[in-house]
Amino acid sequence: MKMAKLEREKVEAALGQIRPALQADGGDVLLVDVTEDGIVRVKMVGACAGCPMAKMTLTLGVERALRERVPGVKRVEAV
């Protein structure tokens, strides 16, 4: 399944919904890329960048939310 421009916009919108929770802890997540095979690449910034819990936040928070909200998302990777 190709992730076209429309899907990239859906990913950005979904990130916008979860971003306030990250920002409340001094962090944030930036969309870097959405691949044709459903991989979303993000950059954890702010407090999230050096946090030992960032991997868990990425998997249990960001990835779960994106997979629920955007059909075709298979995985989220930090870059």
Backbone as a chain_set.jsonl record, in Angstrom:
{"seq": "MKMAKLEREKVEAALGQIRPALQADGGDVLLVDVTEDGIVRVKMVGACAGCPMAKMTLTLGVERALRERVPGVKRVEAV", "coords": {"N": [[0.835, -1.177, 0.0], [0.701, 2.098, -0.947], [1.886, 5.059, 0.565], [0.593, 7.88, 0.06], [0.488, 11.477, -0.571], [-1.816, 12.29, 0.772], [-2.038, 10.406, 2.872], [0.261, 11.083, 4.263], [-0.484, 13.543, 5.201], [-2.51, 12.725, 6.916], [-0.998, 11.348, 8.81], [0.494, 13.465, 9.883], [-1.614, 14.945, 10.988], [-2.531, 13.146, 12.937], [-0.27, 13.029, 14.563], [-0.399, 15.606, 15.495], [-2.514, 15.398, 17.247], [-1.505, 13.885, 19.343], [0.691, 15.244, 20.113], [0.408, 17.358, 22.14], [0.548, 15.964, 24.612], [3.189, 15.072, 24.666], [4.511, 17.514, 24.56], [3.766, 18.566, 26.986], [5.483, 17.37, 28.719], [7.818, 18.518, 28.002], [8.856, 17.683, 25.586], [8.789, 16.653, 22.084], [7.652, 15.552, 18.845], [8.734, 15.131, 15.555], [7.715, 14.836, 12.216], [9.51, 13.049, 9.869], [9.609, 11.366, 7.6], [7.466, 9.427, 5.472], [7.242, 6.285, 4.344], [6.679, 4.377, 1.301], [6.008, 1.807, 1.984], [4.731, 1.938, 4.421], [6.202, 2.745, 6.676], [6.816, 4.992, 9.214], [8.879, 7.643, 9.833], [10.243, 9.405, 12.457], [11.459, 12.188, 14.404], [12.526, 12.477, 17.622], [12.397, 15.148, 19.809], [13.523, 17.852, 21.981], [12.878, 17.303, 25.413], [12.321, 14.65, 24.974], [14.325, 13.708, 23.327], [16.65, 12.944, 24.758], [15.674, 11.267, 26.65], [15.407, 8.381, 28.7], [13.082, 6.925, 28.495], [12.165, 7.277, 25.96], [12.095, 5.375, 23.836], [10.071, 3.652, 24.671], [7.957, 5.472, 24.78], [7.814, 6.074, 22.071], [7.064, 3.588, 20.933], [4.797, 2.616, 22.49], [3.236, 4.868, 22.686], [3.382, 6.877, 20.431], [3.577, 5.178, 18.088], [1.432, 3.375, 18.492], [-0.78, 5.149, 18.558], [-0.66, 6.25, 15.966], [-1.036, 3.96, 14.37], [-3.624, 3.288, 15.064], [-5.049, 5.492, 14.11], [-4.329, 5.984, 11.436], [-4.738, 4.25, 8.593], [-2.66, 1.747, 7.191], [-0.206, 2.38, 8.319], [2.594, 0.762, 9.387], [4.833, 0.655, 11.028], [6.731, 2.655, 13.336], [9.632, 4.549, 13.34], [12.43, 5.916, 15.023], [14.608, 8.492, 14.044]], "CA": [[0.0, 0.0, 0.0], [1.505, 3.308, -1.025], [1.52, 6.154, 1.454], [0.592, 9.071, -0.777], [0.471, 12.746, 0.14], [-2.981, 12.311, 1.659], [-1.707, 9.659, 4.073], [1.243, 11.859, 5.019], [-1.257, 14.561, 5.912], [-3.2, 12.044, 8.02], [0.021, 11.085, 9.829], [0.774, 14.75, 10.532], [-2.786, 15.281, 11.799], [-2.529, 12.255, 14.097], [0.801, 13.501, 15.442], [-0.909, 16.818, 16.121], [-3.412, 15.026, 18.342], [-0.752, 13.342, 20.484], [1.785, 16.173, 20.415], [0.272, 18.079, 23.418], [1.009, 15.133, 25.735], [4.651, 15.104, 24.639], [4.936, 18.873, 24.887], [3.531, 18.785, 28.416], [6.68, 16.877, 29.405], [8.989, 19.214, 27.471], [9.357, 17.041, 24.376], [7.981, 16.779, 20.878], [7.979, 14.596, 17.795], [8.663, 15.752, 14.24], [7.604, 13.89, 11.113], [10.638, 13.123, 8.944], [9.319, 10.697, 6.341], [6.496, 8.343, 5.42], [7.658, 5.484, 3.2], [5.612, 3.735, 0.54], [5.619, 0.542, 2.613], [4.055, 2.146, 5.701], [7.1, 3.06, 7.783], [6.819, 6.409, 9.55], [10.129, 8.02, 10.5], [10.068, 10.615, 13.25], [12.58, 12.616, 15.227], [12.136, 12.878, 18.967], [13.144, 16.358, 20.135], [13.303, 18.398, 23.308], [13.154, 16.372, 26.505], [12.206, 13.283, 24.456], [15.547, 13.331, 22.62], [17.608, 12.281, 25.625], [14.955, 10.557, 27.709], [15.518, 6.923, 28.666], [11.778, 6.347, 28.195], [11.774, 7.684, 24.608], [11.757, 4.21, 23.02], [8.757, 3.197, 25.112], [7.01, 6.487, 24.316], [7.685, 5.919, 20.628], [6.332, 2.361, 20.624], [3.491, 2.506, 23.145], [2.469, 6.091, 22.514], [3.319, 7.401, 19.073], [3.251, 4.135, 17.109], [0.071, 2.875, 18.745], [-1.736, 6.178, 18.144], [-0.66, 6.359, 14.507], [-1.621, 2.747, 13.782], [-5.073, 3.355, 15.29], [-5.658, 6.61, 13.399], [-3.96, 6.076, 10.023], [-4.622, 2.943, 7.947], [-1.464, 1.547, 6.387], [1.017, 2.559, 9.1], [3.059, -0.533, 9.894], [5.845, 0.802, 12.089], [7.283, 3.993, 13.53], [11.05, 4.482, 13.666], [13.092, 7.173, 15.374], [15.821, 8.74, 13.254]], "C": [[0.882, 1.243, 0.0], [0.964, 4.369, -0.077], [1.653, 7.447, 0.651], [0.557, 10.318, 0.092], [-0.679, 12.809, 1.145], [-2.67, 11.581, 2.964], [-0.684, 10.405, 4.92], [0.522, 12.946, 5.822], [-2.011, 13.94, 7.085], [-2.223, 11.747, 9.153], [0.314, 12.368, 10.597], [-0.386, 15.16, 11.434], [-2.842, 14.423, 13.065], [-1.435, 12.655, 15.085], [0.353, 14.764, 16.18], [-1.822, 16.528, 17.305], [-2.649, 14.52, 19.559], [0.377, 14.26, 20.94], [1.617, 16.901, 21.758], [0.753, 17.265, 24.632], [2.533, 15.126, 25.81], [5.164, 16.479, 25.057], [4.746, 19.194, 26.36], [4.725, 18.326, 29.248], [7.954, 17.491, 28.838], [9.571, 18.594, 26.21], [8.471, 17.311, 23.187], [8.429, 15.709, 19.895], [7.766, 15.298, 16.456], [8.598, 14.672, 13.173], [8.75, 14.116, 10.141], [10.255, 12.551, 7.59], [8.207, 9.683, 6.539], [6.843, 7.538, 4.171], [6.458, 4.847, 2.514], [5.142, 2.44, 1.179], [5.105, 0.706, 4.043], [4.94, 2.39, 6.901], [7.087, 4.579, 7.979], [8.109, 6.686, 10.331], [9.921, 9.367, 11.176], [11.351, 10.944, 13.992], [12.023, 13.072, 16.56], [13.013, 14.064, 19.354], [12.788, 16.846, 21.533], [13.667, 17.37, 24.364], [13.09, 14.921, 26.031], [13.517, 12.792, 23.842], [16.518, 12.561, 23.508], [16.973, 11.434, 26.704], [15.123, 9.047, 27.591], [14.194, 6.23, 28.318], [11.33, 6.628, 26.755], [11.376, 6.491, 23.737], [10.372, 3.686, 23.379], [7.672, 4.179, 24.666], [6.754, 6.33, 22.829], [6.814, 4.711, 20.297], [4.923, 2.348, 21.202], [2.622, 3.744, 22.965], [2.285, 6.474, 21.059], [2.901, 6.326, 18.072], [1.818, 3.625, 17.291], [-0.972, 3.878, 18.243], [-1.803, 6.292, 16.624], [-1.314, 5.15, 13.853], [-3.136, 2.738, 13.959], [-5.742, 4.384, 14.385], [-5.413, 6.624, 11.891], [-3.796, 4.68, 9.43], [-3.341, 2.865, 7.114], [-0.165, 1.771, 7.126], [1.39, 1.21, 9.704], [3.989, -0.389, 11.09], [6.268, 2.26, 12.156], [8.725, 3.831, 13.997], [11.551, 5.868, 14.038], [14.356, 7.307, 14.535], [16.639, 9.848, 13.894]], "O": [[1.727, 1.401, 0.881], [-0.246, 4.55, 0.062], [2.735, 8.03, 0.588], [0.59, 10.239, 1.32], [-0.515, 13.33, 2.248], [-2.997, 12.074, 4.043], [-0.746, 10.368, 6.149], [0.872, 13.227, 6.968], [-2.136, 14.565, 8.138], [-2.574, 11.879, 10.326], [0.375, 12.357, 11.826], [-0.162, 15.669, 12.532], [-3.165, 14.924, 14.142], [-1.646, 12.625, 16.298], [0.689, 14.962, 17.347], [-1.895, 17.312, 18.251], [-3.098, 14.705, 20.69], [0.946, 14.076, 22.016], [2.608, 17.054, 22.471], [1.307, 17.832, 25.574], [3.101, 15.171, 26.9], [6.13, 16.59, 25.812], [5.483, 20.004, 26.922], [4.952, 18.831, 30.347], [9.054, 17.038, 29.155], [10.678, 18.95, 25.808], [7.524, 18.094, 23.262], [9.45, 15.05, 20.09], [6.756, 15.969, 16.246], [9.349, 13.698, 13.227], [8.946, 15.225, 9.645], [10.531, 13.155, 6.553], [8.025, 9.147, 7.633], [6.748, 8.054, 3.057], [5.363, 4.788, 3.074], [4.011, 2.01, 0.952], [5.047, -0.266, 4.796], [4.485, 2.258, 8.037], [7.316, 5.345, 7.043], [8.388, 6.049, 11.347], [9.484, 10.335, 10.554], [12.215, 10.088, 14.181], [11.155, 13.943, 16.619], [14.237, 13.995, 19.241], [11.88, 16.326, 22.18], [14.655, 16.65, 24.222], [13.734, 14.052, 26.619], [13.788, 11.591, 23.838], [17.148, 11.612, 23.044], [17.669, 10.932, 27.586], [14.996, 8.493, 26.499], [14.193, 5.075, 27.893], [10.222, 6.249, 26.374], [10.414, 6.586, 22.975], [9.592, 3.319, 22.5], [6.598, 3.767, 24.227], [5.616, 6.438, 22.373], [5.916, 4.81, 19.461], [3.959, 2.096, 20.48], [1.399, 3.666, 23.08], [1.181, 6.407, 20.518], [1.973, 6.536, 17.291], [1.087, 3.469, 16.313], [-1.934, 3.494, 17.578], [-2.89, 6.416, 16.06], [-2.065, 5.295, 12.888], [-3.856, 2.234, 13.096], [-6.871, 4.179, 13.94], [-6.197, 7.209, 11.143], [-2.818, 3.995, 9.731], [-2.988, 3.816, 6.417], [0.893, 1.393, 6.622], [0.608, 0.601, 10.434], [3.952, -1.181, 12.031], [6.179, 2.999, 11.175], [9.007, 3.077, 14.928], [11.148, 6.868, 13.443], [15.086, 6.335, 14.343], [17.699, 10.207, 13.382]]}, "num_chains": 1, "name": "protein.A"}
